[in-house]
Amino acid sequence: MKTRDRLELIEKECKIRNNLKQIQFTHYFSNQFMERYTQFFCIEEFLEAAGVTNQASLDSLPMENWERQVQLATTFSSWQEMLDKAGEEYLMENYY
């Protein structure tokens, strides 16, 4: 990939990440993404398996428990890696 193309890709991904709050979580982690990389059909099932049923339970979940859930139930070694891949795929599916 040419440097210019790579820079454009990075710029678009940064724009998406800056506007992440505007992207529905279920769109960012599509069912196709979840089926491909996790043991779950959808992000809601993944959250439920981690014990997340509402914003309060998400906020109180220790990060080490969240990381463990990612490691046990996905092909990723960390939450950051999962976020990065979801961002890449969202970018490719929606902006190219």
C-alpha positions as a printed Julia matrix, in Angstrom:
96×3 Matrix{Float64}:
   0.0     0.0    0.0
   1.36    3.41  -0.96
   2.18    5.85   1.8
  -0.42    8.31   0.56
  -3.12    5.63   0.53
  -2.11    4.53   4.01
  -2.29    8.12   5.27
  -5.75    8.54   3.77
  -6.86    5.31   5.42
  -5.5     6.44   8.78
  -7.14    9.84   8.41
 -10.53    8.27   7.67
 -10.19    5.83  10.57
  -9.28    8.67  12.92
 -12.33   10.59  11.78
 -14.49    7.55  12.51
 -12.92    7.05  15.91
 -13.42   10.72  16.75
 -17.09   10.29  15.89
 -17.41    6.85  17.51
 -20.14    8.07  19.84
 -22.24    8.77  16.75
 -21.86    5.21  15.47
 -24.26    2.71  16.95
 -22.37    0.04  18.87
 -24.29   -2.65  17.0
 -23.1    -1.2   13.67
 -19.5    -0.94  14.8
 -19.58   -4.55  16.0
 -21.8    -6.01  13.3
 -23.23   -9.51  13.54
 -20.87  -10.54  10.74
 -17.9    -9.24  12.72
 -19.04  -11.0   15.88
 -19.64  -14.31  14.08
 -16.26  -14.14  12.37
 -14.14  -13.29  15.41
 -16.07  -14.38  18.5
 -18.16  -17.2   19.91
 -21.24  -14.99  19.72
 -23.81  -14.04  17.12
 -24.05  -10.39  18.19
 -22.46   -7.83  20.46
 -25.43   -8.0   22.83
 -24.73  -11.7   23.52
 -21.07  -10.91  24.1
 -21.94   -8.15  26.57
 -24.44  -10.35  28.38
 -21.88  -13.14  28.72
 -19.51  -10.62  30.31
 -22.22   -9.71  32.82
 -23.09   -6.4   31.19
 -26.81   -5.74  31.2
 -26.85   -1.94  31.41
 -24.54    1.09  31.53
 -24.03    0.74  35.3
 -22.86   -2.87  35.01
 -20.52   -1.88  32.17
 -19.08    0.98  34.2
 -18.51   -1.25  37.23
 -16.92   -4.15  35.35
 -13.21   -4.32  36.16
 -11.05   -3.92  33.07
  -9.19   -7.16  33.82
 -12.51   -9.06  33.69
 -13.36   -7.39  30.38
  -9.93   -8.27  28.96
 -10.35  -11.87  30.16
 -13.73  -12.09  28.4
 -12.16  -10.85  25.17
  -9.31  -13.36  25.46
 -11.6   -16.3   26.25
 -14.4   -15.64  23.78
 -12.73  -14.02  20.78
  -9.75  -14.41  18.5
  -8.24  -11.23  19.97
  -5.66  -10.91  22.71
  -7.05   -7.6   24.01
 -10.01   -5.25  23.91
  -7.87   -2.69  22.08
  -7.07   -5.24  19.38
 -10.78   -6.03  19.02
 -11.65   -2.32  18.79
  -8.94   -1.75  16.2
 -10.16   -4.6   14.0
 -13.78   -3.49  14.29
 -12.72    0.01  13.29
 -10.79   -1.3   10.29
 -13.73   -3.36   9.09
 -16.26   -0.6    9.73
 -14.09    1.77   7.71
 -13.71   -0.64   4.82
 -17.42   -1.52   4.71
 -18.74    2.02   5.04
 -16.2     4.3    3.42
 -14.76    2.36   0.48
